[in-house]
Amino acid sequence: MNACPHCGSVKFVKNGTSYYGKQNYLCRHCKRQFVERHQKQVDQALIGRLLLERISLAGICRVLQISMSVLMRVTKQIWETMPQELPLSQKISQVDVFCLEADELWSFVGSKANKQWIWLAIDRQTNLIVGFHLGERDGENALGLWLSIPELIREQAFFFTDNLPAYREVFGKKQHRAEGKRETLKIERFNNTLRQRCSRLVRKTLSFSKKWEHHYLAIFYFLIHYNLDKMAT
């Protein structure tokens, strides 16, 4: 204990114990009492790695022996430092035509009645996720996926998708072919990876998101690190 937490004075004395048996102090300057509190050191890097695994927030709290409020504070700090766009290889400027697969993955926020579809686009050559959008399963949100893809890529891309009409509403005929699962194997495989790695997306889970913003940021955080890992190999 270095100073009074109320006034900052270093003039204080022991003053018995608290109800819970902890040492109590009395500040001679402001006459207020206080108990020494030990701040638990939190490993932000470790939390960042655990957020990429199939473990619930409550599970992380149990493993690290920290409160949910502390975990959420650190998690929000991690999210705030994320880049605003998905990391992509610098080699994309050298590509003439991109071959992309797009698909949508079911999820929910709050309750299963509040469906939120995860729209994704993957580049066949690099296996990098180049587009991500979260919303309903309609033309407006298919447009959201289109706009999430960097302009340099989407203007030089050919898209393979399933037969969802929303894709035909947004992607031009010269850039799009609806072939079903036969031509969307890579994005389907990634959907399985995403669902298995993110506890929020596991079917019949209790670890679902309560807020749309947290749902979006948690998925985006995983996608960022997925791309970084792919670029490093």
Buried (B, 14 or more C-beta within 10 A) or exposed (E): EEEBBEEEEEEBEEBEEEEEEEEBBBBEBBEBBBBEEEEEEEEEEEBBEBBBEBBBBEBBBEEBEBEEEBBEEBBEEBBEEEEEEBBBBEEBEEBEEBBBBBBBBBBBBEEEEEEBBBBBBBBBEBBBBBBBBBBBBBBEBBBBBBEBBBEEBBEEBBBBBBEBEBBBEBBEEEBBEBEEEEBBEBBBEBBEEBBEBBBBBBEEEEBBBEEBEBBBBBBBBBBBBBBEEBBEE
